[in-house]
């Protein structure tokens, strides 16, 4: 059981979300699991599930399963921007150019060479309707700001909204749109950057610099994210003015996550000490452990399809490479503090975070 509330964790974040501890588990994209989401929420934090790649009926099923595991608040995370410009126009020739880089690896691990297929989108509006129909407690999102009618409906249903900013200007835009809480995501974070006012490459601000700027720029509660891996990071985030933290990689390393054993082993073994940014894995800028595949995809002249076409293409390598035990050929998402991850189980991790934060964060 989680410990009773103490002064450090009484913040506007815990009040707005109806949770005991201002610790949000990052959505983890395709590595989410209902088990992890529920475990974090049951402890008193906010579990999150990244559902951006799921069709609406699958999102409905995910929500139902999480609710079978917890009665506490949890977040469903979506992407406002679902595809890059050019995804609809990308043709077979572009597909073959991008595939050429991967064919030797696909064949080496016993995979099947994929064929070109025109892009069929999943619509954000259809996904978010499922969230409203299910009356989820918290709706979080990245890559932009939902339309006004979406945010108005969330407010009408008393669904808390959490938007992600990678610059102070993005945080101001989220506040002006009426979003309840802003996550200030430093460039140390693993996974996708989520920038939406400027290019991701032009929005690479570190957490220590970003958080106080966002705190000064907005009046809504700020959650710090990026490079936070232990109680020391939580204390630092609070010292910068944050009222909560979002942590991804440390939860990704837990056995309850949806990451493969190869991925979790790479984080926990110390191989994650060197991470890099790349567009090669999905078409959008994201941070992962530097391995053979990342180095190859970052080479000059490598053809990369628009998001999410590149992501779909890479799955043709990921699944057989995982089966073959080839970690060097996997997209191993992780943040810059991955080497600090020590998770064996999510409950043990949360106990250590709460105990350590209680000792380090000054009474508010």
C-alpha positions in Angstrom: 0.0 0.0 0.0 1.1 3.6 -0.7 2.1 5.6 2.3 -0.2 8.4 3.6 0.0 11.7 2.0 2.7 14.0 3.3 3.4 17.7 2.6 5.6 17.2 -0.4 3.0 15.5 -2.5 0.1 17.9 -1.9 0.3 19.8 -5.1 -2.2 21.1 -7.7 -1.3 18.2 -9.9 -2.4 15.6 -7.3 -5.5 17.7 -6.6 -6.5 18.0 -10.3 -5.9 14.4 -11.1 -7.3 12.8 -7.9 -4.1 10.9 -7.1 -1.9 10.6 -4.0 1.6 11.2 -5.5 2.6 13.6 -8.2 4.3 10.9 -10.2 3.0 10.2 -13.7 4.1 7.1 -15.6 5.0 8.2 -19.2 2.6 6.7 -21.8 5.4 4.6 -23.4 3.7 4.5 -26.9 3.7 1.0 -28.3 5.3 -0.4 -25.1 2.4 0.4 -22.9 0.7 -2.3 -20.9 -2.6 -2.4 -19.1 -0.8 -4.2 -16.2 1.7 -1.4 -15.7 -0.9 1.4 -16.1 -3.1 -0.2 -13.4 -0.2 -0.9 -11.1 1.0 2.7 -11.1 -2.6 4.0 -10.5 -3.3 1.5 -7.8 -0.2 2.7 -5.9 -1.4 6.3 -6.0 0.4 7.7 -9.0 -1.1 8.2 -12.5 -0.7 5.3 -14.8 -0.8 6.1 -18.5 -1.4 4.1 -21.7 -0.2 5.3 -25.1 -3.0 4.5 -27.5 -2.1 6.7 -30.5 -1.5 3.7 -32.8 -4.7 1.9 -31.9 -7.9 1.8 -33.8 -10.9 3.1 -31.8 -12.4 -0.4 -30.9 -9.0 -1.5 -29.6 -8.8 1.7 -27.4 -12.2 0.8 -26.0 -10.9 -2.7 -25.1 -7.8 -1.3 -23.5 -9.8 1.1 -21.3 -12.1 -1.8 -20.2 -9.2 -4.0 -19.3 -7.4 -1.3 -17.3 -10.7 -0.7 -15.4 -10.9 -4.4 -14.6 -7.5 -3.9 -12.8 -7.9 -0.6 -11.1 -10.7 1.8 -9.9 -8.2 4.6 -9.6 -7.7 7.5 -12.2 -5.5 6.7 -15.2 -4.6 8.6 -18.4 -5.1 7.6 -22.1 -2.5 9.3 -24.3 -3.1 10.3 -27.9 -1.3 12.2 -30.6 -3.0 15.2 -32.0 -0.9 15.1 -35.2 -1.3 11.6 -36.6 0.8 11.8 -39.7 3.5 14.0 -41.3 2.9 16.0 -44.5 3.5 13.7 -47.4 2.2 10.5 -45.8 -0.8 10.4 -48.2 1.4 11.1 -51.2 4.2 8.7 -50.5 4.5 6.1 -53.3 5.9 2.7 -54.1 9.2 4.2 -55.3 9.8 6.0 -52.0 8.8 2.8 -50.2 11.4 0.7 -52.1 14.2 3.3 -51.4 13.5 3.2 -47.7 13.1 -0.6 -47.7 16.5 -1.1 -49.4 18.3 -0.1 -46.2 16.5 -2.8 -44.2 16.3 -5.7 -46.6 19.6 -7.3 -45.6 18.7 -7.2 -41.9 15.1 -8.5 -42.5 16.5 -11.4 -44.5 19.2 -12.1 -42.0 16.6 -12.6 -39.1 14.2 -14.6 -41.2 11.7 -11.9 -41.9 9.5 -11.4 -44.9 10.1 -8.6 -47.4 7.0 -6.3 -47.2 5.1 -4.9 -50.2 4.0 -1.3 -50.6 0.5 -0.4 -49.5 -1.2 3.0 -49.6 -1.5 4.8 -46.2 -4.8 4.3 -44.4 -5.1 6.8 -41.5 -6.5 6.4 -38.0 -8.3 9.6 -37.1 -7.6 11.4 -33.9 -11.2 12.6 -33.7 -12.4 9.0 -33.8 -10.0 8.0 -31.1 -10.9 10.8 -28.7 -14.6 10.0 -29.1 -13.9 6.6 -27.5 -12.3 8.4 -24.5 -15.4 10.6 -24.1 -17.8 7.7 -24.4 -15.8 5.7 -21.8 -15.5 8.8 -19.6 -11.9 8.3 -18.8 -10.5 10.3 -15.9 -7.5 11.9 -17.7 -6.8 12.6 -21.4 -3.2 13.4 -22.2 -1.8 14.2 -25.5 1.3 15.3 -27.5 2.1 16.8 -30.9 -0.2 19.7 -30.7 -3.4 21.1 -29.2 -6.8 19.4 -29.7 -9.6 21.4 -31.4 -11.5 23.7 -29.1 -14.6 21.5 -29.2 -12.6 18.5 -28.0 -11.2 20.5 -25.0 -14.7 21.9 -24.3 -16.2 18.4 -24.2 -13.4 17.2 -21.9 -14.1 20.1 -19.5 -17.9 19.4 -19.7 -17.2 15.8 -18.7 -14.7 16.8 -15.9 -12.0 14.9 -17.7 -8.6 16.4 -16.8 -6.4 17.3 -19.7 -2.6 17.1 -19.9 -0.7 18.6 -22.8 3.0 18.3 -23.6 5.3 21.2 -24.4 8.9 21.2 -25.5 9.3 25.0 -25.4 7.9 27.8 -23.2 5.9 29.0 -26.2 4.2 25.7 -26.6 3.3 25.7 -22.9 1.7 29.2 -23.3 -0.3 28.0 -26.3 -1.6 25.0 -24.3 -2.6 27.2 -21.4 -4.3 29.7 -23.7 -6.3 26.8 -25.1 -7.6 25.8 -21.7 -5.5 22.7 -21.0 -5.4 21.9 -17.3 -1.8 20.7 -16.8 1.3 21.0 -19.0 4.2 18.5 -19.1 7.5 20.3 -19.8 9.5 17.7 -21.7 13.2 18.2 -21.9 15.3 16.8 -24.7 16.8 14.2 -22.4 13.5 12.2 -22.5 13.3 8.9 -24.3 10.9 8.4 -27.3 9.4 11.0 -29.4 9.9 14.8 -28.9 6.3 15.9 -29.5 7.2 19.5 -30.6 4.5 21.3 -32.5 5.3 25.0 -33.0 8.7 24.6 -34.4 10.6 21.6 -35.7 11.8 19.1 -33.1 15.4 19.8 -34.0 14.8 23.5 -33.2 13.0 22.7 -29.9 15.8 20.8 -28.1 15.8 22.4 -24.6 17.1 20.5 -21.6 14.8 19.9 -18.6 16.8 22.0 -16.2 16.5 25.0 -18.6 12.9 24.3 -19.8 11.0 23.7 -16.5 11.7 27.0 -14.8 11.0 28.9 -18.0 7.6 27.1 -18.4 6.8 27.7 -14.7 7.4 31.4 -15.1 5.4 31.5 -18.4 2.2 29.8 -17.3 -0.1 29.8 -14.3 -1.3 26.2 -14.7 0.5 23.3 -12.9 3.7 22.2 -14.6 5.0 18.6 -14.6 8.7 18.0 -15.4 9.8 15.3 -17.8 13.0 14.2 -19.3 16.0 12.6 -17.6 14.1 12.0 -14.3 15.0 8.6 -13.1 15.1 8.6 -9.2 14.2 10.6 -6.1 17.0 13.0 -6.8 15.5 13.9 -10.1 12.1 14.4 -8.4 13.6 16.7 -5.8 15.4 18.6 -8.6 12.2 19.0 -10.6 10.4 20.4 -7.5 13.3 22.8 -6.9 12.8 24.1 -10.4 9.1 24.9 -9.7 7.4 21.7 -11.0 4.5 20.3 -9.1 4.9 16.8 -10.5 7.1 14.6 -12.6 6.5 12.3 -15.5 8.9 9.4 -15.8 9.1 7.0 -18.8 12.3 5.0 -19.1 12.4 3.8 -15.5 8.9 2.3 -15.9 9.8 0.9 -19.3 12.5 -1.2 -17.6 9.9 -2.8 -15.2 8.7 -6.3 -15.8 5.1 -5.0 -16.0 5.8 -2.9 -19.1 5.1 -3.9 -22.6 8.8 -3.8 -23.6 10.5 -7.0 -24.7 13.0 -8.7 -22.4 15.7 -7.6 -24.8 14.7 -4.0 -24.5 14.4 -4.1 -20.7 17.8 -5.9 -20.5 19.4 -3.3 -22.6 18.2 -0.6 -20.2 19.2 -2.4 -17.0 22.5 -3.9 -18.3 24.2 -0.5 -18.7 24.1 -0.6 -22.5 21.8 2.4 -22.4 24.5 4.9 -21.3 24.7 6.2 -24.8 21.5 7.4 -26.4 20.9 9.4 -29.6 18.1 11.2 -31.5 17.0 9.8 -34.8 14.2 10.1 -37.3 15.1 6.7 -38.8 12.9 4.6 -36.6 9.5 6.2 -37.2 10.0 9.3 -39.4 9.8 11.6 -36.3 12.6 12.7 -34.0 12.9 10.4 -31.0 15.6 9.2 -28.6 16.8 5.6 -28.3 19.8 3.6 -27.2 22.6 3.9 -29.7 23.1 0.5 -31.4 23.9 -0.8 -34.8 20.5 0.0 -36.3 20.3 3.5 -34.9 23.8 4.3 -36.2 22.9 3.0 -39.7 19.6 4.9 -39.8 21.4 8.1 -38.9 23.9 7.8 -41.8 23.8 10.5 -44.4 21.7 9.6 -47.4 19.5 7.1 -45.7 15.9 7.4 -47.0 13.3 7.8 -44.4 9.5 7.8 -45.0 7.1 10.3 -43.4 5.5 9.3 -40.1 3.9 6.8 -39.6 4.9 5.1 -42.8 8.5 4.7 -41.5 7.2 3.3 -38.2 5.1 0.7 -40.1 8.1 -0.2 -42.3 10.4 -0.8 -39.4 8.0 -3.2 -37.8 8.9 -5.7 -40.6 12.4 -5.8 -39.0 11.4 -5.4 -35.4 9.2 -8.5 -35.0 11.6 -11.1 -36.5 14.7 -9.4 -34.9 13.0 -9.6 -31.5 12.2 -13.3 -32.1 15.9 -13.9 -33.2 17.2 -12.1 -30.1 19.0 -9.4 -32.1 18.9 -6.3 -29.8 21.3 -4.5 -32.2 18.5 -4.5 -34.8 15.8 -3.1 -32.5 14.5 0.4 -31.8 15.4 0.5 -28.1 13.7 3.7 -26.8 15.3 5.2 -23.7 16.1 8.6 -22.2 19.5 9.9 -21.2 19.2 8.8 -17.6 18.4 5.2 -18.5 21.6 3.9 -16.8 20.0 5.0 -13.5 17.1 2.6 -14.0 17.0 -0.2 -11.4 13.4 -1.5 -11.7 12.5 -5.1 -11.0 8.9 -4.5 -10.2 6.8 -1.3 -10.4 5.7 -1.5 -6.8 9.3 -1.6 -5.5 10.2 1.3 -7.8 7.3 3.5 -6.6 8.1 2.7 -3.0 11.7 3.9 -3.5 10.6 7.0 -5.4 8.1 8.0 -2.7 10.4 7.3 0.2 13.3 9.1 -1.4 11.2 12.1 -2.4 9.7 12.4 1.0 13.3 12.7 2.4 14.5 15.1 -0.3 11.7 17.4 -1.2 11.2 20.3 1.2 7.8 20.6 2.8 5.5 22.9 0.8 
